[in-house]
């Protein structure tokens, strides 16, 4: 009985830690949405990376590691930095400025679906039919959310940019998986973040030159501090710890809570209002993405063959 209690307590701690992570991610989307209405999105992002990048390298050195990149890995490292931070941040932050926080979180959660498509088309992995079924359902949910079936289609610029950002981040998922065979998560985080910061710099410097930083009040700075510390530096290690304890499959299911929490938080914080078809579309979309994850090992062709095999005999 005592062993069972220890297991339950251990699992409960892991689940609470993962809930903390997705809550921080959801809250970050909502708070950043508030800020980009008051400050240039690229200026805000560039300032974040000016602080986050040194902090990331500080974590690497504090852990006893020394960030070094083999010459053969530089092309993939540059691509990883562009997909994970450089190009991705342009799409994400500008997209967020032109859509709702909930739509940003929902469409951003499409990255795993795009990842499946990339690995399938590249022949890197066999994608089971169960995942494709979930993907189709998720795409249908997006169409419902955007009002296609309600005669109120209104796909915004921000929605398009956010989906493009999710596609770019899917490239990061694929490339980083190969690099993680030779580099620790912390080292990869620091190096790719530095690459991303360099790519963000051109647009960020121009935007920052037109921003009166001295006039930014505590309202903006408090959100800047949260966005700088929590979304990556104080959550990624917890997320990785969760994966090490209960596996990537179970942990990834928690990521589907991010849009739900972002939507819930946007109601009291941003006073967002949702139409019935948006709520339905979000439910269908999240259900499809969750189904794609759960049925990741299921092939309906194999399943049907196993079911009909005794009859054929």
Secondary structure as the mmCIF struct_conf table of DSSP 4:
data_model
#
loop_
_struct_conf.conf_type_id
_struct_conf.id
_struct_conf.beg_label_comp_id
_struct_conf.beg_label_asym_id
_struct_conf.beg_label_seq_id
_struct_conf.end_label_comp_id
_struct_conf.end_label_asym_id
_struct_conf.end_label_seq_id
HELX_RH_AL_P HELX_RH_AL_P1 UNK A 2 UNK A 35
TURN_TY1_P TURN_TY1_P1 UNK A 36 UNK A 38
BEND BEND1 UNK A 39 UNK A 39
HELX_RH_AL_P HELX_RH_AL_P2 UNK A 41 UNK A 62
TURN_TY1_P TURN_TY1_P2 UNK A 63 UNK A 64
HELX_RH_3T_P HELX_RH_3T_P1 UNK A 71 UNK A 73
HELX_RH_AL_P HELX_RH_AL_P3 UNK A 74 UNK A 81
HELX_RH_PI_P HELX_RH_PI_P1 UNK A 82 UNK A 86
HELX_RH_AL_P HELX_RH_AL_P4 UNK A 87 UNK A 97
TURN_TY1_P TURN_TY1_P3 UNK A 98 UNK A 98
BEND BEND2 UNK A 99 UNK A 99
HELX_RH_AL_P HELX_RH_AL_P5 UNK A 101 UNK A 108
TURN_TY1_P TURN_TY1_P4 UNK A 109 UNK A 110
HELX_RH_AL_P HELX_RH_AL_P6 UNK A 111 UNK A 121
TURN_TY1_P TURN_TY1_P5 UNK A 122 UNK A 123
BEND BEND3 UNK A 124 UNK A 125
HELX_LH_PP_P HELX_LH_PP_P1 UNK A 126 UNK A 128
HELX_RH_AL_P HELX_RH_AL_P7 UNK A 129 UNK A 145
TURN_TY1_P TURN_TY1_P6 UNK A 146 UNK A 151
HELX_RH_AL_P HELX_RH_AL_P8 UNK A 157 UNK A 179
TURN_TY1_P TURN_TY1_P7 UNK A 180 UNK A 182
BEND BEND4 UNK A 183 UNK A 183
HELX_RH_AL_P HELX_RH_AL_P9 UNK A 185 UNK A 209
TURN_TY1_P TURN_TY1_P8 UNK A 210 UNK A 210
HELX_RH_3T_P HELX_RH_3T_P2 UNK A 213 UNK A 215
HELX_RH_AL_P HELX_RH_AL_P10 UNK A 218 UNK A 229
TURN_TY1_P TURN_TY1_P9 UNK A 230 UNK A 235
HELX_RH_AL_P HELX_RH_AL_P11 UNK A 236 UNK A 246
HELX_RH_AL_P HELX_RH_AL_P12 UNK A 248 UNK A 254
TURN_TY1_P TURN_TY1_P10 UNK A 255 UNK A 256
HELX_RH_AL_P HELX_RH_AL_P13 UNK A 257 UNK A 270
HELX_RH_AL_P HELX_RH_AL_P14 UNK A 276 UNK A 294
TURN_TY1_P TURN_TY1_P11 UNK A 295 UNK A 297
HELX_RH_AL_P HELX_RH_AL_P15 UNK A 300 UNK A 312
#
